[in-house]
Amino acid sequence: MAPLNSCQAEDPVSETVIDLKDVCLTLDSRAGSVHILRGVDLNVARGQSVAIAGPSGSGKSSLLMILAGLERATSGRVTVAGSELAGLSEDELALMRGSNIGIVFQSFHLVPTMTALENVALPLELAGHEDALQIAAQHLAEVGLEHRLDHFPAQLSGGEQQRVAIARALAPNPRIILADEPTGNLDSRTGRQIVDLLFQLQKRRQATLVLVTHDERLAAECQRSIRMADGRIVADDKARAA
């Protein structure tokens, strides 16, 4: 697959899909309170590709979990896809996530007892789609795995498992794609293919992509590059938007 630089994407429509105001996250530990996020402000428009980079422990993965509604902010306001997350119950958060957000993790999180087709169909079935298997097959074909529908995760390479994970994340046609170090468990060549695939699918669907990475070269390929340190945003390069 030929590399596709996300900077080639069209200008995003100025609709805001992610809006964070003074977001803090504090967790308790045996040593006392640990401040993970410290007053984060972030505004992301529809269709943007945004990298969140920084060293380990800078808060970038925690920020992604806040955006996904998998972690609740200690204080501040988190609005995603028009919903203020603090006001949602756990069930409402799950519904919002299922309708608007696709998540790709470093660890693939596939169900080992399910085939590739069944893994991708799972979120669709949970959402009540009667044609879940048909839609799942289409999405697996989109990521080049139409010949692997009936294979279990243990029968797939790391790159193939990540492709299944991408297909599963995108099958509900989310407005927002969150990717947390999606190439972290892959060799450089396979990782490059996965990144190109993510950018291609993001452009095709005009979705918003928020990509957490420690790789500065990968961050530079996004339309916008944010750098974190010590739980704060210390740099926000908005000039990359094409």
Sequence and secondary structure as in RCSB ss.txt:
>XXXX:A:sequence
MAPLNSCQAEDPVSETVIDLKDVCLTLDSRAGSVHILRGVDLNVARGQSVAIAGPSGSGKSSLLMILAGLERATS
GRVTVAGSELAGLSEDELALMRGSNIGIVFQSFHLVPTMTALENVALPLELAGHEDALQIAAQHLAEVGLEHRLD
HFPAQLSGGEQQRVAIARALAPNPRIILADEPTGNLDSRTGRQIVDLLFQLQKRRQATLVLVTHDERLAAECQRS
IRMADGRIVADDKARAA
>XXXX:A:secstr
     GGGS    S EEEEEEEEEEEEEETTEEEEEEEEEEEEEETT EEEEE  TTSSHHHHHHHHHTSS  SE
EEEEETTEEGGG  HHHHHHHHHHHEEEE SS    TTS HHHHHHHHHHHTT TTHHHHHHHHHHHTT TT TT
  GGGS HHHHHHHHHHHHHTT  SEEEEESTTTTS HHHHHHHHHHHHHHHHHHT EEEEEES HHHHTTSSEE
EEEETTEEEEEEGGG  
